[in-house]
Amino acid sequence: MTLAIDVVVRREDLSVRAAFDAERGETLALLGPNGSGKSTLVGAIAGLVPLSEGLVELEGTVLDDAMRETHEPPERRPIGVVFQDLLLFPHLSALENVAFPLRARGVPTPEARDRARRLLERLEVDARAHAKPRELSGGEAQRVALARALVPEPTLLLLDEPLSALDAGARPRIRDLLRRELRAFDGVRILVTHDPVEASSLADRLVILEQGEVTQIGTPEEVRTAPRTRYAADLVGVNAFVGRLEPLEEGAGRLVTGEGEIVVPWPEWDVVGDVIGIVRPADITLWLQRPAGSARNVNRGPITSVTVEGDRARVRIASDPPLVAEVTVGSLERLGLHDGVDVWTSFKAVEVELSPA
């Protein structure tokens, strides 16, 4: 493996524990809610945040080993970083910002400027080479920061929320450019984001971090198929229920969670410990009156949000347990669904997919 991470970072308000590895040519997306420890972990990999325990190894070289008190200074690590706030030098032009890492390593000024200019040209921002950061648009500044990270030809590229500061109009173009550059970069790439679209379109594997702990690692498809936590389920757009399974009648069980209960099919595998139940939003039906029929799971609650995406709408309901349903925009209008409306929900037990937690 090219990159091996097994670290503990303790800070005043959070303790972050993470272990994963990556190969050359692979892009990992590090996802998690605000405050989960993503930026702390990036800082630790870059050498900007000290480890409490564990080690960071890159290409067979130990960059950090807390036990042996080994610490390679940030400036000597073969790592390129695009920080969330970009941190371009305000007094330097775009060209000089990109040339700076090379000049700091002793590369002669003419050669450093030439390499910087060629990289700015590749990233389609060479026309702004002499502009100061304050004169650049968000997309231009982002490309300059990416060029500065790439110019020393690092082994590892760290991108901390690279698209978060861009407006909606600039984001698709920069995402396409970023995808192209990531594919061309033959080292390891770690992308920090909270955007599932960004992660799924740019990354080979997802590393999900919640409250300082890695809760799931897998390809985008693996996470979509079997999310392991409520956050992962929300990320990929499904309902997830984690809890204790109790037997009911033949072939059925009750999944008891901290937020409510649902009836599920009894699994064919031996149940040991907690289980996870997954329900697709499209399998949940909404009603204005209590529904009749054979559905085993019927609940009631107020709508807390409605999000329209194309001809479909995602409706969040504060039931027990909370649910997300997906309906057509036509059904949304026909039923008069909006925030605050009380609705009944129903879905069949057989529509719940179970797996061990």
C-alpha positions as CSV (number, residue, x, y, z in Angstrom):
1,M,0.0,0.0,0.0
2,T,1.2,3.6,-0.7
3,L,-0.5,5.3,2.2
4,A,-1.3,3.8,5.6
5,I,-3.1,5.7,8.3
6,D,-3.7,4.4,11.9
7,V,-3.9,7.4,14.2
8,V,-5.5,8.9,17.3
9,V,-5.6,12.7,17.5
10,R,-6.9,14.2,20.8
11,R,-8.0,17.8,20.9
12,E,-9.9,19.8,23.5
13,D,-13.3,19.2,22.0
14,L,-12.8,16.0,20.0
15,S,-10.9,12.8,19.8
16,V,-10.4,11.4,16.3
17,R,-9.6,7.8,15.6
18,A,-9.0,6.6,12.1
19,A,-7.4,3.7,10.3
20,F,-7.4,3.1,6.5
21,D,-5.0,2.7,3.6
22,A,-4.9,3.7,-0.1
23,E,-2.9,2.8,-3.2
24,R,-1.4,5.0,-5.9
25,G,-4.0,6.1,-8.5
26,E,-6.9,5.8,-5.9
27,T,-9.1,8.6,-4.7
28,L,-10.6,8.4,-1.2
29,A,-13.4,10.7,-0.2
30,L,-13.5,11.5,3.5
31,L,-17.1,12.3,4.4
32,G,-18.7,13.4,7.7
33,P,-21.0,16.0,9.2
34,N,-19.6,19.2,10.5
35,G,-17.5,18.6,13.6
36,S,-16.8,15.0,12.8
37,G,-13.0,15.5,12.7
38,K,-12.4,15.6,8.9
39,S,-10.2,18.7,8.9
40,T,-8.3,17.5,12.0
41,L,-7.5,14.3,10.3
42,V,-6.2,16.1,7.2
43,G,-4.1,18.3,9.4
44,A,-2.6,15.3,11.1
45,I,-1.7,13.6,7.7
46,A,-0.2,16.9,6.5
47,G,1.9,17.1,9.7
48,L,0.1,20.3,10.9
49,V,-1.6,18.6,13.9
50,P,0.4,16.3,16.3
51,L,-0.6,12.7,16.8
52,S,-1.6,11.4,20.2
53,E,-1.1,7.8,19.1
54,G,-0.4,5.8,15.9
55,L,1.5,6.4,12.7
56,V,1.3,7.8,9.2
57,E,3.3,6.0,6.5
58,L,3.7,7.0,2.9
59,E,5.5,5.0,0.2
60,G,7.3,3.0,2.9
61,T,8.5,6.1,4.8
62,V,7.1,6.8,8.3
63,L,6.1,10.4,8.4
64,D,4.7,10.2,12.0
65,D,5.1,7.7,14.7
66,A,3.8,8.8,18.1
67,M,5.4,6.0,20.0
68,R,8.9,6.7,18.7
69,E,8.3,10.4,18.6
70,T,9.1,10.5,14.8
71,H,7.7,13.6,13.1
72,E,8.6,14.7,9.5
73,P,8.0,18.5,9.3
74,P,5.1,19.5,7.0
75,E,7.4,21.3,4.5
76,R,9.5,18.1,4.0
77,R,6.5,15.8,3.3
78,P,5.7,14.9,-0.3
79,I,2.2,16.1,0.1
80,G,0.2,18.7,-1.8
81,V,-2.6,20.4,0.1
82,V,-5.5,22.5,-1.1
83,F,-6.9,24.0,2.1
84,Q,-10.6,24.8,2.6
85,D,-9.8,28.5,2.8
86,L,-7.2,28.2,0.0
87,L,-4.7,30.3,2.0
88,L,-3.1,31.9,-1.1
89,F,-0.5,34.5,-0.2
90,P,-2.4,37.8,-0.7
91,H,0.7,39.9,-1.7
92,L,1.8,37.4,-4.4
93,S,0.4,37.1,-7.9
94,A,-1.2,33.8,-9.0
95,L,2.0,32.9,-10.8
96,E,4.2,33.6,-7.8
97,N,1.8,31.7,-5.5
98,V,2.2,28.6,-7.7
99,A,5.9,29.0,-8.0
100,F,6.4,29.5,-4.2
101,P,6.7,25.7,-3.2
102,L,9.4,25.2,-5.9
103,R,11.4,28.3,-4.9
104,A,11.1,27.2,-1.2
105,R,12.7,23.9,-2.2
106,G,15.6,25.7,-3.9
107,V,14.4,25.5,-7.6
108,P,15.8,28.5,-9.5
109,T,13.3,31.3,-10.0
110,P,13.1,31.1,-13.9
111,E,12.5,27.3,-13.8
112,A,10.0,27.7,-10.9
113,R,8.0,30.3,-12.8
114,D,8.1,28.3,-16.0
115,R,6.7,25.2,-14.4
116,A,4.1,27.3,-12.6
117,R,3.1,29.0,-15.8
118,R,2.7,25.7,-17.6
119,L,0.5,24.3,-14.8
120,L,-1.7,27.5,-14.8
121,E,-2.1,27.0,-18.5
122,R,-3.2,23.4,-18.1
123,L,-5.7,24.5,-15.5
124,E,-7.0,27.2,-17.9
125,V,-6.2,30.1,-15.6
126,D,-2.9,31.3,-17.2
127,A,-4.6,34.6,-18.4
128,R,-4.8,35.5,-14.7
129,A,-1.2,34.7,-13.9
130,H,-0.4,38.3,-12.8
131,A,-3.5,38.9,-10.7
132,K,-3.5,39.0,-6.9
133,P,-5.8,36.6,-5.0
134,R,-8.3,39.4,-4.2
135,E,-8.7,40.0,-8.0
136,L,-9.5,36.4,-8.7
137,S,-13.0,34.8,-8.9
138,G,-13.7,31.9,-6.6
139,G,-13.2,29.4,-9.5
140,E,-9.9,31.1,-10.5
141,A,-8.6,31.1,-7.0
142,Q,-9.5,27.4,-6.6
143,R,-7.5,26.5,-9.7
144,V,-4.5,28.5,-8.5
145,A,-4.6,26.7,-5.2
146,L,-4.8,23.4,-7.0
147,A,-1.9,24.3,-9.2
148,R,0.2,25.3,-6.1
149,A,-0.5,21.9,-4.6
150,L,0.4,20.0,-7.8
151,V,3.5,21.9,-8.9
152,P,6.0,20.1,-6.6
153,E,4.7,16.7,-8.0
154,P,3.7,15.3,-4.6
155,T,3.0,11.6,-3.8
156,L,-0.2,12.5,-1.9
157,L,-2.8,15.1,-2.7
158,L,-5.1,16.4,0.1
159,L,-8.1,18.4,-0.9
160,D,-10.1,19.9,2.0
161,E,-13.6,20.9,0.8
162,P,-12.3,22.1,-2.6
163,L,-15.7,23.1,-4.0
164,S,-17.4,24.5,-0.9
165,A,-16.6,28.1,-1.5
166,L,-17.8,28.1,-5.1
167,D,-21.2,29.4,-6.3
168,A,-23.6,27.0,-8.0
169,G,-22.7,28.3,-11.4
170,A,-18.9,27.6,-11.1
171,R,-19.1,24.3,-9.2
172,P,-19.9,22.0,-12.1
173,R,-17.1,23.3,-14.3
174,I,-14.5,23.1,-11.5
175,R,-15.8,19.6,-10.5
176,D,-15.2,18.4,-14.1
177,L,-11.7,20.0,-14.1
178,L,-10.9,18.5,-10.7
179,R,-12.1,15.1,-12.0
180,R,-9.7,15.4,-14.9
181,E,-6.8,16.4,-12.7
182,L,-7.4,13.6,-10.2
183,R,-7.4,11.0,-12.9
184,A,-4.1,12.4,-14.3
185,F,-2.4,12.5,-10.9
186,D,-0.7,9.1,-10.3
187,G,-0.3,9.4,-6.5
188,V,-2.9,9.0,-3.7
189,R,-5.7,11.5,-3.5
190,I,-7.8,12.3,-0.4
191,L,-10.9,14.5,-0.9
192,V,-12.6,15.9,2.1
193,T,-16.2,16.8,1.5
194,H,-19.8,16.7,2.9
195,D,-21.4,16.5,-0.6
196,P,-22.5,13.0,-1.6
197,V,-22.6,14.0,-5.3
198,E,-19.1,15.3,-5.2
199,A,-17.8,12.2,-3.3
200,S,-19.6,9.7,-5.6
201,S,-18.5,11.4,-8.8
202,L,-14.9,11.9,-7.8
203,A,-13.9,9.0,-5.4
204,D,-13.2,5.3,-5.8
205,R,-13.9,4.7,-2.1
206,L,-15.6,6.5,0.7
207,V,-14.4,6.8,4.3
208,I,-17.2,8.0,6.5
209,L,-16.2,9.7,9.8
210,E,-18.7,10.4,12.5
211,Q,-18.0,12.0,15.9
212,G,-14.3,11.2,15.4
213,E,-14.7,7.5,14.5
214,V,-14.6,5.8,11.1
215,T,-18.0,4.1,10.8
216,Q,-17.8,2.8,7.2
217,I,-15.3,2.3,4.3
218,G,-16.5,1.2,0.9
219,T,-17.1,2.0,-2.7
220,P,-19.9,4.5,-3.4
221,E,-22.0,1.5,-4.6
222,E,-21.3,-0.5,-1.4
223,V,-22.3,2.4,0.8
224,R,-25.5,3.0,-1.3
225,T,-26.4,-0.7,-1.1
226,A,-25.7,-1.2,2.6
227,P,-25.2,2.0,4.7
228,R,-24.1,1.2,8.2
229,T,-25.3,4.3,10.1
230,R,-28.2,6.8,9.9
231,Y,-25.7,9.5,8.6
232,A,-24.6,7.2,5.8
233,A,-28.2,6.3,5.0
234,D,-29.1,10.0,4.8
235,L,-26.0,10.6,2.7
236,V,-27.1,8.1,0.0
237,G,-30.8,8.8,0.4
238,V,-32.3,5.8,2.2
239,N,-33.9,5.2,5.6
240,A,-31.7,3.2,8.0
241,F,-32.8,1.7,11.4
242,V,-30.3,0.3,13.8
243,G,-31.4,-1.7,16.8
244,R,-32.4,-4.9,18.5
245,L,-34.4,-7.6,16.7
246,E,-37.2,-9.4,18.6
247,P,-39.2,-12.3,17.3
248,L,-42.9,-11.9,16.5
249,E,-45.0,-14.5,14.8
250,E,-43.5,-17.0,12.3
251,G,-41.3,-15.3,9.8
252,A,-41.6,-11.8,11.3
253,G,-39.7,-9.7,13.8
254,R,-39.8,-6.3,15.5
255,L,-36.8,-4.1,15.1
256,V,-36.6,-1.9,18.2
257,T,-34.6,1.3,17.9
258,G,-34.1,4.3,20.1
259,E,-36.6,6.3,18.0
260,G,-39.3,3.7,17.4
261,E,-40.1,0.2,16.2
262,I,-40.8,-1.3,12.8
263,V,-42.0,-4.8,11.7
264,V,-39.5,-6.7,9.5
265,P,-39.1,-10.1,7.9
266,W,-37.2,-12.5,10.1
267,P,-33.7,-13.1,8.5
268,E,-32.4,-16.5,7.5
269,W,-29.1,-15.9,9.1
270,D,-28.4,-16.2,12.9
271,V,-29.1,-13.0,14.7
272,V,-26.2,-11.9,17.0
273,G,-26.2,-8.3,18.3
274,D,-27.8,-5.3,16.6
275,V,-29.1,-5.3,13.0
276,I,-29.7,-2.6,10.4
277,G,-32.9,-2.3,8.4
278,I,-32.9,-0.3,5.2
279,V,-36.1,1.1,3.6
280,R,-36.0,2.9,0.2
281,P,-37.9,6.2,0.3
282,A,-39.8,5.2,-2.8
283,D,-41.3,2.2,-0.9
284,I,-43.0,4.5,1.7
285,T,-46.5,5.6,0.8
286,L,-48.0,8.8,2.2
287,W,-51.7,9.3,3.2
288,L,-53.8,12.1,4.7
289,Q,-56.0,9.6,6.5
290,R,-55.0,6.3,8.3
291,P,-54.6,3.8,5.5
292,A,-56.4,0.5,5.3
293,G,-54.7,-2.6,4.0
294,S,-52.0,-5.2,4.8
295,A,-49.0,-3.0,5.4
296,R,-47.4,-3.9,8.8
297,N,-45.8,-0.5,9.3
298,V,-48.2,2.4,9.7
299,N,-47.1,5.6,11.5
300,R,-48.1,9.2,11.7
301,G,-46.2,12.5,12.1
302,P,-45.8,16.1,10.8
303,I,-43.8,16.9,7.7
304,T,-40.6,18.7,8.6
305,S,-39.2,19.4,5.1
306,V,-39.9,19.0,1.4
307,T,-37.1,18.9,-1.2
308,V,-38.0,18.9,-4.9
309,E,-35.5,17.3,-7.3
310,G,-36.7,17.3,-10.9
311,D,-40.1,15.5,-11.0
312,R,-39.6,13.8,-7.6
313,A,-39.9,15.2,-4.0
314,R,-38.3,13.9,-0.8
315,V,-40.5,14.4,2.2
316,R,-39.1,14.1,5.8
317,I,-41.6,13.1,8.4
318,A,-41.1,13.3,12.2
319,S,-42.8,10.0,12.9
320,D,-41.6,7.2,15.3
321,P,-39.1,6.4,13.9
322,P,-38.4,9.4,11.6
323,L,-38.8,8.6,7.9
324,V,-38.0,10.0,4.4
325,A,-40.4,9.3,1.7
326,E,-40.1,10.0,-2.0
327,V,-43.2,10.9,-4.1
328,T,-43.9,12.5,-7.5
329,V,-44.3,16.3,-7.7
330,G,-47.9,15.6,-8.9
331,S,-48.6,13.6,-5.7
332,L,-47.1,16.4,-3.6
333,E,-49.4,19.0,-5.2
334,R,-52.5,16.7,-5.2
335,L,-52.1,15.9,-1.5
336,G,-51.2,19.4,-0.5
337,L,-48.0,18.3,1.3
338,H,-45.8,20.9,2.9
339,D,-44.0,21.6,6.1
340,G,-46.3,21.1,9.2
341,V,-48.9,18.9,7.5
342,D,-49.7,15.7,9.5
343,V,-49.4,12.6,7.3
344,W,-49.7,8.8,7.7
345,T,-46.9,6.6,6.4
346,S,-47.1,3.0,5.4
347,F,-44.7,0.3,4.1
348,K,-44.6,-3.4,4.1
349,A,-42.4,-5.5,6.3
350,V,-41.0,-7.3,3.2
351,E,-39.7,-4.0,2.0
352,V,-37.2,-3.8,4.8
353,E,-33.7,-5.1,3.9
354,L,-31.9,-6.5,7.0
355,S,-28.2,-7.0,7.6
356,P,-26.0,-7.4,10.7
357,A,-24.8,-4.2,12.2
